[in-house]
Amino acid sequence: MRNLLDSLQSWYENQCDGEWEHQYGVKIETLDNPGWAVEIDLIGTKLSDKVLAETTEERSATDWIRCSTGSGQFKGFGGPRNLAEIIERFLAWVEMVE
């Protein structure tokens, strides 16, 4: 089983070229419902023209996830214990489209 944080850090590091990281990056925030929001900039990467159709899973009021791409970003949202799943979905999508 891969370490999600190490994999995300590697992806981020591979995008850093002396310029990209000054305008773009990865943002992980909490939501007040509660939950997580993950925004990963795709502009200037190999993924900028790739599409991830919105996927939504509502398993319960606290166990849910929604991921998609749009406006040059991967956007993932989920319940309070779904952060790892959001990151896993991003990394799986990266592997699939690269």
N, C-alpha and C positions, 0 to 999 in steps of 0.2 A: 504494500500500500504506500503510495507516495505521500510525502509531506506537502500538504496544500500550501502552507505559507512559504516554504522553500521554493515551490514551483511558481507561485505568484511573484515572489521576489526575483526569481531568475527571468521571468517574462519581462518584468519591469526593467531590470538591469539591461536586458537585450535591446530595449527600445531607446535607452539613454545613449545619445550620440553627441552630446555637447550642446544640443539645441532643443530637442524634443522635450526634455525634462524641465525646461524653463517655461514652457507653455502648457504642458499636458502632464497627466499622471493618473494616479489611482486615489480614489476617495472612498473611505469607509466611515459611515456615520450611523448613529442610532436614530430610530424613529420614535415618536411619542405614543405609538399605539400598542404595545412596544414592538420593536423589531429593528431590522437592519436595512440600510441603503448602501449599495455599492455602485459606484460610477467609475468606469475605466475608459479613459480616452483612447480612441482608435485612430484618430486623425494622425497622419504621418507614420502609420504602421502598415504592415502587410495586410492588416484586417480592415483597413479603412473603407473598402468597398464591399465587404462581406456582410451578409444579412443573417440575423438570427430572428426568426419569427417569434412573436411573443408566446411564451409558454406560461401557463398559470396552473398551479395546483393548490387547492384549498382543502387541506386535510382536517383542519380545525381552526378555531379562532386564534390560536397561538402557533399553529404549525402550517405555514403557507409559504409559497414562493412564487415570484413573477420575474421573468427574465426576458430581455429583448435587446435589440440594437436600434439605434436611431440617433439622428443629429450628431453623428461621429462618436458615439459612445455605446459601450455595453452598459446596460442598467439592470441591476438585480435588486430585488426587494424581498424581504422574508420576515418570518416571525422571529422571536427572541432567541431561538435555538437553531436557526437556519443559516447562519453566516457561513459555516463550512460548506453547506450545500450550494450556496450562491457561488462561492469561489470555485467549487468543483464543477459547476455547470459552465462557468466561464472557461476554465482550463480544458474541459472536454470539448467545448466548441472550438477553442483555439487549435487543438490537435486535429479536429475534424476538417477545418477549413484551410489550414496552412499546408 
